[in-house]
Amino acid sequence: MTKEKIKVGIMGFGVVGTGTYKVLTENSEMVKNQTGAEIVVEKVFVRDRHKRRAVEIPESLLTTNPEDIIDNPEIDIAVELMGGQEPAYSYMMRALDNGKHVVTANKELMAKKGRSILEKADSAGVGLGFEASVCGGIPIIRAFKRSLCTDKVERIMGIVNGTTNYILTKMAQECSSYEDALKEAQARGYAEADPTADVEGYDAAYKMAILASIGFHSKVDINMVRREGISKVGKRDIECGKELGWTIKLLGIAEETEGGLEVKVSPVMLPMEHPLASVNGVNNAVFVNSEAVGELMFYGPGAGQMATGNSVASDIMEIARQIASENKMLPNCSCFADKVFAEECSSSFYIRLNAMNKPGVLGRIAGVFGSFGVSLESVLQKKTEGESAEIVWITSKVKESSFNKALESIKSLDAVNEVCSIIRVEANGHC
Amino acid sequence: MTKEKIKVGIMGFGVVGTGTYKVLTENSEMVKNQTGAEIVVEKVFVRDRHKRRAVEIPESLLTTNPEDIIDNPEIDIAVELMGGQEPAYSYMMRALDNGKHVVTANKELMAKKGRSILEKADSAGVGLGFEASVCGGIPIIRAFKRSLCTDKVERIMGIVNGTTNYILTKMAQECSSYEDALKEAQARGYAEADPTADVEGYDAAYKMAILASIGFHSKVDINMVRREGISKVGKRDIECGKELGWTIKLLGIAEETEGGLEVKVSPVMLPMEHPLASVNGVNNAVFVNSEAVGELMFYGPGAGQMATGNSVASDIMEIARQIASENKMLPNCSCFADKVFAEECSSSFYIRLNAMNKPGVLGRIAGVFGSFGVSLESVLQKKTEGESAEIVWITSKVKESSFNKALESIKSLDAVNEVCSIIRVEANGHC
């Protein structure tokens, strides 16, 4: 007999949990019409039964015992929206052991333990959805898994963290300092009291590990992602970038290079004409280059109760449709390849430094770059103040090791007072 | 026993057919790894066996007899890439009658006969994919069917025709006339010798009928789509738009209004800041407003051998994965709702007219607008030449019937020499 009700247990009832509940209950008729069965939230695991919620929910659904979901034979789909590693991971694995389908929004867990989770799900023959783990409301995981699955992805460039994009947008549009923009982000609830996970690029690195794994069919370990945050980006760099026709974004980039797969997160100078350059505020966007399709961009809200809740709900519905048709679940893991990782990255760089305002200094610095094989695209003497001069250098695409050696040597020159900033440049990202 | 080979027959071997063949053969290993079975092109139906092809293909695969595909019990998936209504429709229906899964890129057929095709597919329990029928390489159908399926779509705005977007981009960027831009588009192969289907909005209307049907879960008959092309857009309107901070795009818009569902295709003045405004050349983009997610945009190539070929291939793979798992096909049709269609549209309008350069004329015209209840946002006297003056009017959002009555009355004024152009304005599309 075909199942008439598919029962869901939600673990964690914060922003995303309440959003998921709202989407599923408010749109239940529409969902039922497409699923062929009713999707019912049967239990919600919370830490505190009496906490005030952003959503109305019958008392009877709440439980403080996770076993009411993960060990409950009535539950078909366990939805993990608690975040963090533990106890989320243990709950998820136990739910899988018990033959439950799992949907999660947990980027940290998918980035760190994705392989073991997916393998367990596949060997149990259950579904595992994680659309909500990357870019909130943008259906980017499904785009890779169901549409770009027949294509060869060459490069993924993403603005995958809304907090840092908000800060950089504010710095660019209102000439704010990093500190002021961060304060504003905290006041609006976009940044945490301890903003490290966002501003130092950890959150973006998790998301890029997930996107790169799916896009390149190869498990990307979070340790393989080079990571750099935005806390060193100065107001002055944004100004200099503007004069060059560039804007600064915290970009995740995953690409196949001659040396292997490269995945990195860092501030990047991007030409104003690039489609990613006009993605502002807390929005996210992922720009993909692939062999057959060419250029695609997916743009939308990177977070939010309802937006992320919808991504969770769509994963639940995808699994529910298979259950309603009494189908086997399709394999979840698509990481069949074992790509080599690049030992080192190549990039163009923007370097802003402060040097003595004396004849011959420019030439001496240029000479050091040259002696380490770092060729230069341009040099701009920005302003001089008494005895010192601000100079901006743009290099060609160079190996990071050569660049770093040149930089060490430049720092040790008497004529160089300070190397103020170093930012990657992506001048040719968009053809 | 699980199927090891899933056999595909391709009908039509032009641009999209050869692209599909290339994607499937060049990426066969990757596809097999994800599908759990090999996808093999078994037969290709062509009109002329000896025609030179853009792709190398074994002679033995070619056939001039469509029955080698539609009646061939070996074939699992029949892929219709012939275009047009007949014989494509008959072949497709016979393939469905014979229990074959069908994948098509045929927007005209899906817009005109979508309901009968989907109903037959569902009653036969087979899969029916049509991702390639809208926006070439952009996975927009799947985004609606698998991700926005749990959300309430409020509005779809799309640049869904590359040819007209190329022409309008050229007019805007190079101050070309419509005629010159069209010639250039024809020279580059973007426009046909008879460009009617593109420039008069028929192609865009097919695509909007499909998108609106899926987005609003309600079969949108092609006759319900209001359609207007770009052939009357003047160089001068693009100039005037620029001064107002607007750009002109041929937009498909589908939205729920108080009066019901409205679907239309027409040139639209769009603010430069809108994400769709910077979609240039032959690119396509679809901008969606929905209740939970908010704003999403999908951007990419609207046509092309490999891009559209990939959309076809991804549909084939989706069906093949279910076959490989010995699953039932999930229902294809999601048009469970029966929405009421709006009897008339409301819009803001831009009107450029030529009137006598005399005191009192502005006031008289404004009076006529007012007497038909059409309120005005702004009036701009653009330039005067001797006895005549060019005047641009921007109305508030008004009912089209009131607007048309006002316009008739204005045309009959002695002081009005000519109404040069009328273009819709979408000033509030993006919040």
Interface residues (C-beta under 8 A of the other chain):
Chain A: G19 K22 V23 L24 N27 M30 V31 N33 Q34 G36 E131 G137 I138 P139 R142 A143 R146 S147 L148 C149 T150 D151 K152 H217 P275 S278 S290 E291 A292 V293 G294 E295 L296 M297 F298 Y299 G300 P301 G304 M306 A307 G309 N310 S311 A313 S314 I316 M317 E318 R321 Q322 S325 E326 N327 K328 L330 P331 S334 F336 A337
Chain B: G19 K22 V23 L24 N27 M30 V31 N33 Q34 G36 E131 G137 I138 P139 R142 A143 R146 S147 L148 C149 T150 D151 K152 H217 P275 S278 S290 E291 A292 V293 G294 E295 L296 M297 F298 Y299 G300 P301 G304 M306 A307 G309 N310 S311 A313 S314 I316 M317 E318 R321 Q322 S325 E326 N327 K328 L330 P331 S334 F336 A337
